[in-house]
Amino acid sequence: MSHVDSRLEDDSNYLRSIRHQYENLPYPFRDPEDEKKRLIRPTSERLSNLNHYCYRGRARFDNFRVLVAGGGTGDGTTYLATQLSQFPGATVTHLDLSTASIDIARRRVESRGLSNVTFVHGSILHLPDMGFEPFGYVNCTGVLMVMDDPDAGLAAVRSVMGPDSALGLMLYAEYGRTGVYQMQDLLRRINGPDADIPTQLDNAKALLAELPAGNWFKRGEDLFKDHLTLGDSGIYDMFLISCDRAYTVPETYEYVEKAGLHLVDYAWSRERVMLEVESYLKEPALLAKVKAMPRRRQRAIAELMCGTLTRQHVYAAPDDDRVAQPGPDMVPFFVDFEGGSNGALAAHIRANPGQPLEMGTDVLRFVYTPGRYSGEILARMDGVRTVAEIFEDIRASGIAAGEGELMADFLATYKRLNMADIILLRHKDTPVVPEVMHADRPGR
């Protein structure tokens, strides 16, 4: 059974206004009854993604321990616990400072009949004193940047990570949220220091309805949806929160490194695409100049060119050798693409050899030009065969292709499709992680 363990003895280390906000307006608001008809599946918390980006494709999730630090109303907790319920001994600890948020998360978990979650009412800052053994994975999404001391918050999270642990971290991105911060400033000037929550919300709603077309937030409103879809909690969290800072790409790298961690990669495919300079630069000489720069600097340039990145959603770990790499013993597999089937893509490529395909995210598209053997490779990617076995089967079919030719085609295909989270890798000795699509039914 899930239960609540209170570790919040006092709130002296908290921004009391933040705690007051989330007790009155749990964010994001969720109706636990909705768990009967849908499962919110944050891609960054999919076990297949974690295995690929954080554990070199070699993770085994039996007895795996997860901490959701600042778990709020339970999106990450519910999805992680649902997936981990397939693995003996795997557990999730949900930590939050808001009892109202914990109550929603608890009811969501209970509606799924899950018994692998412990709820702790407490502060991230108290983690070093809670007596936890290191967790295999820590999720800390949208929390540290609303603390008065984000560095202390990350240091506390780091204290419950071991050498093999990984962290999923989401911070706000500075440039894409420019209009949001102007709105926050505007509302602080209107509300003053003493307005209560209902008054602040009324003023924000009235202001949103009166914004002129040239207002910076109005011009970029399509980047945001919380104020439109999450009711009062979405409006308050976006425009009226008392503490909110944002980070650029270089600042995000520096932030995690200051805590003794390495930024392994960006966790969301759309952010990886947005931070690729090829998404914008086409002039060959200029592109070559930028591509010769370190990856971090390339991403800083792409962020400035794009201008619409609103979140820095990254994986971090004590070492930087975490992402699964293509090789003969790795199993490439499709994720969330054509229902997990490679048939349609492979057939299209076979029927249109060498023809570019436009692919990508809902924000940015990119061009993928298949190689000579790409269709043959994709057609044999069944989630069971290794790269070496795929190549062997191609040659056994009578296609005279050298190892180098096949690997070159595979690497080019893998790079493009992995960037969009269409293809991931796991080591051949690592068990398949069944995907959970709805309710608590794996593989549906």
C-alpha positions in Angstrom: 0.0 0.0 0.0 1.1 3.5 -0.7 1.4 5.7 2.4 2.4 9.2 3.4 5.5 9.7 5.6 5.8 13.3 6.8 9.3 14.7 7.0 8.3 18.4 7.0 8.9 19.4 10.6 9.1 23.1 9.8 9.0 25.3 6.8 11.9 27.6 7.8 13.8 26.6 4.7 10.9 27.2 2.3 9.6 30.1 0.5 6.3 30.2 2.4 4.5 31.8 -0.5 5.5 28.8 -2.8 4.2 26.3 -0.3 1.0 28.4 0.2 0.5 28.5 -3.6 0.7 24.7 -4.1 -1.5 24.0 -1.1 -4.2 26.2 -2.6 -3.5 25.5 -6.3 -1.9 22.1 -6.8 -0.1 22.1 -10.1 -0.7 20.8 -12.6 -4.3 20.1 -11.6 -5.3 16.5 -12.2 -8.5 14.6 -11.6 -7.6 11.2 -10.2 -10.7 9.8 -11.9 -9.1 10.4 -15.2 -6.6 7.6 -14.5 -9.4 5.2 -15.5 -9.3 6.4 -19.1 -5.8 7.7 -19.8 -2.2 7.5 -18.8 0.0 10.6 -19.0 3.3 9.4 -20.4 6.2 11.9 -20.2 8.6 10.7 -22.8 11.6 11.5 -20.6 10.3 9.1 -17.9 9.8 6.1 -20.3 12.0 3.3 -19.1 13.2 2.6 -22.6 14.4 6.2 -22.9 16.1 6.1 -19.5 17.8 2.9 -20.3 19.1 4.4 -23.6 20.2 7.8 -22.4 21.2 7.1 -18.8 22.4 3.5 -18.5 24.1 2.7 -21.8 21.3 0.5 -22.8 22.2 -2.0 -20.0 19.7 -1.2 -17.2 17.9 -3.9 -15.3 14.9 -2.5 -13.4 14.4 -5.3 -10.8 14.7 -3.7 -7.4 15.3 -0.3 -9.1 14.7 2.7 -6.8 13.3 6.0 -8.1 12.9 9.3 -6.3 10.5 11.9 -7.7 11.8 15.0 -5.9 9.1 17.7 -6.0 6.6 15.2 -7.5 3.6 17.6 -7.4 0.3 16.0 -8.5 2.1 12.9 -9.7 2.5 12.8 -13.5 6.0 11.4 -13.3 5.3 9.3 -10.3 2.3 7.7 -11.8 3.9 6.8 -15.1 7.2 5.6 -13.5 5.3 3.5 -10.9 3.0 2.0 -13.5 6.0 0.9 -15.6 8.0 -0.3 -12.6 5.1 -2.4 -11.4 6.3 -5.0 -13.9 9.6 -5.4 -12.1 10.0 -7.2 -8.7 11.2 -5.0 -5.9 11.1 -1.7 -7.9 9.8 1.3 -5.9 9.1 5.0 -6.3 9.4 7.6 -3.5 7.3 10.7 -4.1 8.6 13.8 -2.2 6.7 17.1 -2.1 6.1 20.0 0.2 2.3 20.3 -0.6 -0.1 18.0 1.2 -2.8 18.9 -1.3 -0.5 17.9 -4.2 0.4 14.6 -2.5 -3.2 13.8 -1.9 -3.9 14.1 -5.7 -0.9 12.0 -6.5 -1.8 9.4 -3.9 -5.3 9.0 -5.3 -4.0 8.7 -8.8 -1.6 5.9 -7.8 -4.3 4.1 -5.8 -6.8 4.3 -8.7 -4.3 2.1 -10.6 -4.0 -0.4 -7.8 -0.3 0.3 -7.4 1.5 -0.6 -4.2 5.1 0.4 -5.1 4.9 4.1 -4.1 5.8 5.8 -0.8 4.8 9.4 -0.3 7.0 11.7 1.8 5.8 15.2 2.9 9.0 17.1 3.0 11.5 19.5 1.5 14.1 18.7 -1.2 16.5 20.6 1.1 16.1 18.0 3.8 17.1 15.1 1.5 20.7 14.8 3.0 19.2 14.2 6.4 16.4 11.7 5.5 18.6 8.6 5.6 17.9 7.4 2.1 20.2 5.0 0.3 21.2 6.2 -3.2 18.4 6.1 -5.8 19.0 4.7 -9.2 17.1 7.5 -10.8 16.0 10.9 -9.5 13.3 12.9 -11.3 13.3 16.6 -10.5 11.1 18.4 -13.0 10.1 22.0 -12.7 11.1 22.4 -9.1 14.6 23.8 -8.5 14.1 27.0 -10.5 11.3 28.0 -8.1 13.4 27.7 -5.0 15.2 30.7 -3.5 18.5 28.8 -3.7 18.5 26.5 -6.7 22.2 25.6 -6.1 21.3 24.3 -2.6 18.4 22.4 -4.0 20.5 20.6 -6.6 23.2 19.8 -4.1 20.6 18.2 -1.9 19.4 16.1 -4.8 23.0 15.1 -5.6 23.4 13.8 -2.1 21.0 10.9 -2.8 22.7 9.9 -6.0 25.3 7.2 -6.2 28.0 6.7 -8.9 25.6 4.8 -11.2 22.6 7.1 -10.6 21.0 9.4 -13.1 19.0 12.6 -12.9 16.1 13.9 -15.0 16.1 17.6 -14.6 13.8 20.3 -16.0 14.5 24.0 -15.7 12.9 26.9 -17.5 14.7 28.3 -20.6 15.3 32.1 -20.6 14.8 33.3 -24.2 11.6 31.4 -25.0 10.0 32.6 -21.8 10.8 36.3 -22.3 7.1 37.2 -22.6 6.2 35.2 -19.5 8.7 37.2 -17.4 7.4 40.5 -18.8 3.9 39.4 -17.7 5.1 38.4 -14.3 6.7 41.9 -13.9 3.5 43.5 -15.2 1.3 41.7 -12.7 3.6 42.4 -9.8 3.3 46.1 -10.6 -0.5 45.8 -10.8 -1.1 43.5 -7.8 1.4 45.0 -5.3 2.7 42.9 -2.3 -0.6 42.4 -0.5 -3.1 41.0 -3.0 -4.6 37.6 -2.1 -4.7 34.7 -4.5 -8.3 35.3 -5.8 -7.5 38.9 -6.5 -4.2 38.1 -8.3 -6.0 35.6 -10.5 -8.8 38.0 -11.3 -6.3 40.6 -12.4 -4.3 38.1 -14.4 -7.4 37.0 -16.3 -8.6 40.5 -17.0 -5.1 41.4 -18.2 -4.8 38.4 -20.5 -8.1 39.5 -22.2 -6.8 43.0 -22.8 -3.3 42.4 -24.1 -2.6 44.3 -27.3 -1.4 42.4 -30.4 2.1 43.8 -30.0 2.6 42.6 -26.4 5.6 40.2 -26.3 3.7 37.4 -24.6 0.7 37.8 -27.0 3.1 37.5 -29.9 4.5 34.2 -28.6 1.4 32.8 -26.8 1.4 29.7 -29.0 4.5 28.6 -27.1 2.5 28.0 -24.0 -0.7 26.3 -23.0 -0.9 26.0 -19.2 -2.9 29.2 -18.8 -5.4 27.9 -21.3 -5.6 24.2 -20.3 -4.9 24.0 -16.6 -7.3 26.5 -15.1 -6.3 28.7 -12.2 -3.3 26.6 -11.2 -1.9 27.0 -14.7 -2.4 30.8 -14.7 -0.9 31.2 -11.2 2.1 29.0 -11.8 3.0 30.8 -15.1 2.3 34.5 -14.2 2.0 34.9 -10.4 4.5 32.5 -8.8 6.7 34.4 -6.4 10.1 32.8 -7.4 11.0 31.8 -11.0 14.3 31.9 -12.7 15.4 30.6 -16.1 18.6 29.3 -17.6 20.3 29.5 -21.0 22.0 26.5 -22.5 25.5 27.5 -21.1 24.0 28.2 -17.7 22.3 24.8 -17.7 25.6 23.0 -18.3 27.3 25.1 -15.6 24.5 24.5 -13.2 24.7 20.7 -13.3 28.5 20.8 -13.4 28.6 22.9 -10.2 26.9 20.0 -8.4 29.5 17.5 -9.6 27.4 16.2 -12.5 27.7 16.0 -16.3 24.9 17.0 -18.7 24.5 13.7 -20.6 21.9 14.9 -23.2 18.7 16.7 -23.6 15.7 14.5 -22.6 13.0 15.6 -25.1 13.4 15.0 -28.8 11.9 18.3 -29.7 14.6 20.1 -27.7 17.4 18.0 -29.2 16.1 19.0 -32.7 15.7 22.6 -31.7 19.3 22.7 -30.4 20.8 21.2 -33.6 22.4 24.0 -35.7 21.5 22.0 -38.8 17.9 22.8 -38.1 18.6 26.4 -39.1 22.0 26.8 -40.8 22.1 25.7 -44.5 25.0 27.8 -45.9 27.8 25.2 -46.1 30.8 27.3 -45.0 29.0 28.8 -42.0 27.5 25.4 -41.0 31.0 23.8 -41.2 32.5 26.6 -39.0 29.8 26.1 -36.3 29.9 22.3 -36.5 33.6 22.4 -35.7 32.8 24.0 -32.4 32.2 22.1 -29.1 28.7 20.6 -28.8 27.8 23.0 -25.9 28.7 26.0 -28.0 26.8 24.7 -31.0 23.7 24.3 -28.8 24.1 27.8 -27.4 24.1 29.1 -30.9 21.1 27.1 -31.9 19.2 28.3 -28.8 19.8 31.9 -29.8 18.9 31.3 -33.4 15.7 29.4 -32.5 14.5 31.8 -29.8 11.6 29.7 -28.8 13.1 27.1 -26.4 11.0 27.3 -23.2 12.5 24.5 -21.2 15.9 23.0 -20.5 15.0 19.3 -20.0 18.1 17.3 -19.5 19.6 14.1 -18.2 22.6 14.4 -15.9 24.9 11.9 -14.2 28.1 11.7 -12.2 29.9 10.6 -15.5 29.3 11.6 -19.1 29.5 8.1 -20.6 25.9 7.2 -20.3 24.2 7.2 -23.7 23.9 3.8 -25.5 26.2 3.8 -28.6 25.6 1.9 -31.8 27.6 -1.3 -32.1 27.4 -5.0 -33.2 25.9 -6.2 -29.9 23.2 -3.4 -29.6 19.6 -4.0 -30.5 18.0 -1.1 -32.3 14.2 -0.8 -31.9 11.3 1.5 -32.8 9.5 3.4 -30.1 6.1 5.0 -30.5 6.3 5.1 -34.3 3.7 3.5 -36.5 2.5 1.7 -33.4 6.0 0.3 -32.9 6.1 -1.1 -36.4 8.9 -0.3 -38.9 7.0 -1.8 -41.8 5.5 1.4 -43.3 8.8 3.3 -43.1 10.8 0.5 -44.5 8.3 -0.1 -47.3 8.3 3.6 -48.2 12.1 3.8 -48.3 12.3 0.6 -50.4 9.8 2.0 -52.9 11.5 5.4 -53.0 15.3 4.7 -52.8 17.4 7.7 -52.0 14.4 10.1 -51.7 14.6 12.5 -48.8 11.9 12.2 -46.0 10.8 15.1 -43.9 10.5 14.1 -40.3 10.8 15.6 -36.8 8.8 17.2 -34.1 5.6 19.3 -34.0 7.9 22.3 -33.7 10.7 21.6 -36.1 11.0 19.3 -39.1 14.2 17.9 -40.4 15.2 16.0 -43.6 16.3 12.4 -43.5 17.9 11.0 -46.7 18.0 7.2 -46.5 21.1 5.5 -47.7 21.3 2.6 -50.2 20.7 -0.1 -47.6 18.5 1.9 -45.1 15.3 0.2 -46.2 16.8 -3.3 -45.8 18.1 -2.4 -42.3 14.9 -0.9 -41.1 12.8 -3.8 -42.4 14.9 -6.2 -40.2 14.7 -4.1 -37.1 12.3 -6.2 -35.0 13.6 -5.2 -31.5 15.2 -8.6 -31.1 18.0 -8.8 -33.6 21.3 -7.0 -33.0 23.0 -4.8 -35.5 25.4 -7.6 -36.3 22.5 -10.0 -36.9 20.7 -7.5 -39.1 23.8 -7.1 -41.2 24.2 -10.9 -41.4 20.6 -11.4 -42.6 21.0 -8.7 -45.3 24.0 -10.5 -46.7 22.3 -13.9 -46.4 19.5 -12.6 -48.6 21.9 -12.2 -51.5 22.7 -8.5 -51.1 26.4 -7.9 -51.6 27.2 -5.2 -49.1 30.3 -4.7 -47.1 30.3 -4.3 -43.3 31.5 -0.7 -43.7 28.8 0.2 -46.2 26.1 -1.3 -44.0 27.4 0.4 -40.8 27.6 3.8 -42.6 24.0 3.5 -43.7 22.9 2.4 -40.2 24.7 5.2 -38.4 23.3 7.9 -40.7 19.8 6.4 -40.2 20.2 5.9 -36.5 21.5 9.5 -35.9 18.4 11.1 -37.6 15.8 8.8 -36.2 17.2 8.7 -32.7 17.2 12.4 -32.5 13.4 12.3 -32.9 13.1 9.3 -30.4 12.0 7.0 -33.2 14.8 4.6 -32.7 16.5 3.6 -29.3 19.1 1.0 -28.4 19.5 -1.6 -25.7 22.3 -4.2 -25.2 21.5 -7.7 -26.4 21.8 -9.0 -22.8 19.3 -6.5 -21.4 15.6 -7.6 -21.2 13.0 -5.8 -23.2 11.1 -3.2 -21.3 7.4 -3.7 -22.2 5.7 -0.4 -23.1 2.8 0.7 -21.0 0.2 2.5 -23.1 -3.0 2.7 -21.0 -4.1 2.0 -17.4 -1.8 -0.6 -15.9 -1.7 -3.0 -18.9 1.8 -3.5 -20.3 2.2 -3.8 -24.0 -1.3 -2.7 -24.9 
